[in-house]
Amino acid sequence: MLMFRRPCFNRRGMTLIELVIAMAILAIMASMVLPLAEVTVTRNREIELRRALRDVRSALDLYKKIMTSGRRKENICGHRRIGLSGRTAGSGCR
């Protein structure tokens, strides 16, 4: 009858090979996560820029609508428009 040795379960710590394998697994997992994080940051930045572009577009559309409808009779500075330049003489509008 062959006698088998029972594995020793009361060891402390890990061997060097076990540590190297664990570090290799962690490095592989980290190399998978980093590109995903970069893609997420890029997507969030693009979403923010699209929102800002939408705000600018809507502001330009509103400006065009107001200026073409003739509802606005004064410049932003409060002076009435006169002539082609839209400024009064010596008004200081910029």
Secondary structure, DSSP 8 states (H G I E B T S, - for coil): ------------S--HHHHHHHHHHHHHHHHHHHHHHHHHHHHHHHHHHHHHHHHHHHHHHHHHHHHHHT---B-TTS-B--TTTT--TT----
